[in-house]
Amino acid sequence: MTDFPKIIAVDLDGTVFGADHRTIPPYTMDVLKQYVAHGALVVPVTGRSQAIVPLDSFPSPRYLITANGGYISDLASGAVLRTAYIPDAYVKAAWEIVRERVERFHVVMELFVDDQIVVEKKVYEQFETFEDKLPRFHQAYISGGHAAYAESFDTYLNGSNLRVVKINFPGKSIRECPEIREELDQTGLFEVTSDGLNLELTRKGCHKGEALLWLAEHLGVSVKDVVAFGNGSNDVSMLVRAGYGVAMGNSADDVKAVSGYCTQSNLEDGIAHFLTATFPLN
């Protein structure tokens, strides 16, 4: 056990952010700043692509884990510390499984390529058809011309060295064909998880917990000095590996059941309350 956390790892949506999926509530922000001032590193650990992480929302961010562990960055130097690419053949296999339903149900498939999101061009050109299938924090990025737009994945995936760190299906896209998750899971090729908003595929063995431990070792930090906060099934891997794994009050029961600790919800400053109660600064 530790007297003071050296790494405070925070999931974003449903954990450190409020209802707007962008802003840290004022009290939680104030508390995080105090711990940063005492030497702690606040590390966002998210399923999002780095392209859609609002870094200005965090107190002095230095390290960033995105794509559920597929991409780890040193923001101060601009260096990419580690990538976990999905083999090109596996990306193509996933596309073969979902292609027909992408067409029939207007499923959105996003490829997280390094720190960028790639979608088919039709998602941009016919945005009104796809808008309500996307999380709010994806909408402006895709509709505003900030993503990369493939003419079609049939042709895009014919290339080599695709550099895909995550395959993402916004959750609203698959409500009419939930069997996609089971079929992709049954291939045994991927880590298949969800944050409650998306269906997410990373390379087998690549998940938030593995990435967080890698970063801690890279920084010379003992796992007992790592506190992790999360609320979704894609957070479980880090909640069970961190010295302190803390489920938010708004987590599903199965997430709470495997976590060592539980706190209030993200809308009740759960992170701040746990930190100040467990690691008092005075």
N, C-alpha and C positions, 0 to 999 in steps of 0.2 A: 504494500500500500504506500501511497505517496502523500507527503504533506502539502505538495503544491504541484499542479499540473504543468508539464512542460509543453505538451501539445493538447489543444482543445479542438477536437475534430467535430465539425458540424455539418450535417446534411442541410439542404436549403429548404425546399418546399415542405411545409408542414412541421418544420423543426426550428430553424433560426429565423426564417422569414415569417412575416405576418400574412394576413389574408390577401395582400396584393402580390404575393410571390416575388417581391423585390426588396422590401424594406424591413430592416431589423427593428422591432419595437424599441422605443426610446430607453426604457429601463434596462432591457437586455443589452443594448448597445453600450450604455454607460458602464455596466458591469464588465462587459468584455474588454472595453478600453482600460479599465483598471487592472485586469489580469495581464493584458499586453504590457502595460507600464511596469508590471512586476516581473516581466520576462517570459510570459507564456506566448506561444505561437497559436493563433487562431487559424486553423486550416479548413477551408471549405472542402467538403468531400461530397460530390454530387454525380448524379447520372447525366446532368446536362453536358452539352458541349461547351468548351471554353468560350466559344463565340457568343453564348447567351448567358454568361455569368456576369451580373452587374458588380464588378470588382469595387466600384466606388461605394458599395453598400457595406463594406467590411472595414473594421479597424486595422489599419496597417497590414494588409494581406501580403504574405511573402511566398508561401507555397500553396499550390492549388492541385487538387486531385479531381479530375473530371472523367466523364464517360465510364462511371462506375469502376474507376481504377485503370482504365485503358490509357490514360494520358496524365502525366504528372509534370508540372511546370514549376520553375523557379521564376517568380514574377519579377524579382529585383534584377536578375541578370538577363532575363529573357530566354534562358536555357530550357530546353525540354529535357527533363531528367530521365524519363522512361516512357516508352510506349509499349503497348501489348496489342499488336495487330492481329486481327482475325485472318487466318489464311484465306487467300483469294478464293480457293476452291470452295471453302465453307460459305463465304458470302454468296457465291453463285448458287450453291445448293439451297440456301435460305430463299433466294429469289425464285428458284424453280418451285419451291413449295408454296409460296404465297402469290405468285404472279397472277393466276387466274382470278383470285379473290380481290387482289388490288384493283383489277379492272372492274369486276362485277359490283363490288361494294364501295368503290372509291376509297379504299384503304390507303392511308398515307404511310409510305416507308421512307425513313430518313437514314442516310448513311453518315455517320460521324467520321470524317476523314481528317485525321490529325485534329486541328482546332477549328474545323469548319464543318458545316452541315451541307450535304448534297441531297437534293430532292429532284424528282422528275419535273421537267419544265411545265407540264400541264398544271401542277399544283400552284405555280405562280400565275400562269396565264388564265386559269379558271379558278381563281382563289375563292370566289364566292361559294363554289361547290365544296371546298375542303375546309373552309374557315372554322366551322363549328366542330370539326374533328380534331382540331389542334389546341393544345394548351395555350392559354393567353400569352405566355412569355415566348412562344414560338411564332405567334402570328405576325408581329411587326417585323421580325427578322426575315421571314419568308416573303411576306407581301411587299416589303420595302426594297427588295432586290439585293439583300445582303448575303443570301445563301448562294451556293453554286447550283446551277440548274442543268441537269443532264437531259438531253433530248429524250432519251428513254433509258431505263436500266437494262433493257435488252442489249443495247449497244454499249452503254457505259461499262457494263460488267464484262465485256469482251476484252477489256484492257488487262494489263498486268501491273503489279506493284500498286494495288488499290489503296493501301494504307488505311484500312477501315479499323477503327478502334471500338466501334459500337454500331449495331443495327437497332434502330428505334422505330417502334410502331406506336404513335400516340393512341392512348387507350380508347378514346371515343371512336377511333377508326375500326376497332375490331369487335365492337359490341354485337354486330350481326354475324360474326364468324369467329366465336371464341375458341373454336377448335384449333386455330392457328397456333396458339400457345402450346397445346399438347403435342402437336405434330413437330414443332421446332424442338421442343424439349426431348422428344423421343429419338431425335437424331443422335443425341449424345455428343454433339459437336460444340455446344455452347453452354455458358452460364446463362440461364433464362430467369429473369427476375422482373419485378415491377416496383415502381415507387407509388403506385396508386393512380398515376396519371398516364403512364406509358408501359408498354411491353418492351423489355430491353434484352439485347443479346450482346454478350462480350465473349472473348476467347475463353475456352475452358480453363478454369483455374484463376481467371482474372475477375476480381470482385473488390468491393470497397475495403474489406478487411485485409486482404492480401496486400493491397496497395498502401494502406495506412501503415502496416507493419514494415513494408519496404522503406517508406519514407522515414519512419522512426529510426530504423537501423541506419539508413543513409545519414541521418543527423546525429547519430550516436545517442539516441534517447531510448531509455528502457521502456518496455511496454507498460510497466506499472505506473509510469508517469504520463500515460496517455488517457485522456477522457474523451469519449465519443458519445455524441447525441444523435438520435435518429428516430424515425417514426414508421418507415416502410419496410417491406420485405427485402428490398435491396440494401437496407442498412444492417440487417441481422448479422452479416458476416463481420462487420466491424464492431458491433455491439458485443459479440461473444469473444472477441479477441483483445479488445482494449482493456487496460487495467481497470477502468471504470466504463462500463457500457450502460448508457442511460436512455431508456425509452421515454418518449414524450407521452404526456397524458392522453393525447389524441391518437396514439398508436393503436393498431389492431391488437386484440388479445394475444395472438400468437407471437407478436413481436415483444410484448411485455413479458410473456412467459419465459422467453430465453434470455432476457436482459437481467443483469445483476441489480439494476436500480431503475426506478421510475420517478418521474417528476411531473409537474403540471404541463398543460398543453402549451403549444407555441404561442397561443393568444393570451396566455396567462403568465408569460415570462418564465417558463419552466426552466430554461437554461440558466438564467440569472439566479433563480431561487436555489437550484441545486448547487451551483458553484459557491455561492456565498454561505450556504449552510454546511457544505462539506469541506471547503478550503477557505476558511475565513482569512481575510487579509490583515486584520488587526489582532 
